[in-house]
Every structure is written in structure tokens, then in C-alpha cells.
Amino acid sequence: MDTRESKTAQEEYEHLKEVRMPEDFEHLEPDEEQPEAKQPAKGWHWLLLGVAVATALFLIYRLLSAFWL
């Protein structure tokens, strides 16, 4: 990260050009510096689904046990 206070005219021009350029949402590409962004998730959605189902079952059990006692 650049922590200098002032930039040269060329640096300022390059910065403004990068900031003003609209993002290309039609052709999204993962960052080259983030190789993990190119890899698909491996099973995390199943783990999340399992935790959600287990939590729901536990809450239903607690709710029903409160009414039965």
C-alpha cells in the first residue's frame, strides 16, 4: 500500500483512470493473487446444510418438550 501523501501527475492520472473505469460484470475473473478464488467450494455447503438441519431439529425438540411438560 502506498502511504505517500502526494503523487506525481502520472501516478494521479493512472489512479483516476483505474477508479473511473467501470467494472466488467459480464466477464468476471478471479484475482490472479487469489488462487483459492478459482477453486470451487468442496463440501462446505453440505456442512452448512447439516448444521442448519441439526439446529432446526434441536429447536423443534426443545419447543415440543416445553409443551409436553
C-alpha positions in Angstrom: 0.0 0.0 0.0 1.3 3.4 -1.0 1.5 5.7 2.1 3.0 8.7 0.4 1.0 11.9 0.7 1.4 13.3 -2.8 1.6 11.6 -6.1 3.2 12.6 -9.3 1.0 13.7 -12.1 1.4 10.4 -13.9 0.5 8.4 -10.8 -2.5 10.6 -10.2 -3.7 10.1 -13.8 -3.3 6.3 -13.5 -5.2 6.2 -10.2 -8.1 8.3 -11.6 -8.2 6.1 -14.8 -8.4 2.9 -12.6 -11.1 4.4 -10.3 -13.2 5.7 -13.1 -13.1 2.6 -15.3 -16.3 0.7 -14.8 -16.1 -2.9 -13.7 -16.7 -5.6 -16.3 -19.5 -7.6 -14.7 -20.1 -9.6 -17.9 -16.7 -11.3 -17.8 -15.8 -11.7 -14.2 -12.4 -13.2 -13.5 -11.0 -14.2 -10.1 -8.0 -12.2 -9.0 -4.6 -13.6 -10.0 -3.4 -13.0 -6.5 -6.2 -15.2 -5.1 -5.8 -18.7 -6.5 -8.3 -20.0 -3.9 -11.0 -17.9 -5.6 -10.6 -20.1 -8.8 -11.3 -23.3 -6.9 -14.9 -24.3 -6.2 -16.0 -24.9 -2.7 -15.5 -28.5 -1.6 -18.4 -29.7 0.6 -18.8 -26.6 2.7 -22.4 -26.2 1.6 -23.2 -29.7 2.8 -21.7 -29.0 6.2 -23.7 -25.8 6.4 -26.9 -27.6 5.5 -26.2 -30.3 8.1 -25.6 -27.8 10.8 -28.8 -25.9 9.9 -30.9 -29.1 9.9 -29.4 -30.2 13.2 -30.1 -26.8 14.8 -33.7 -26.8 13.4 -34.3 -30.3 14.9 -32.9 -29.3 18.2 -35.1 -26.2 18.4 -38.2 -28.2 17.4 -37.3 -30.7 20.1 -36.9 -28.0 22.7 -40.1 -26.3 21.7 -42.1 -29.6 21.8 -40.6 -30.7 25.1 -41.6 -27.4 26.7 -45.3 -28.0 25.7 -45.3 -31.7 26.8 -44.1 -31.0 30.3 
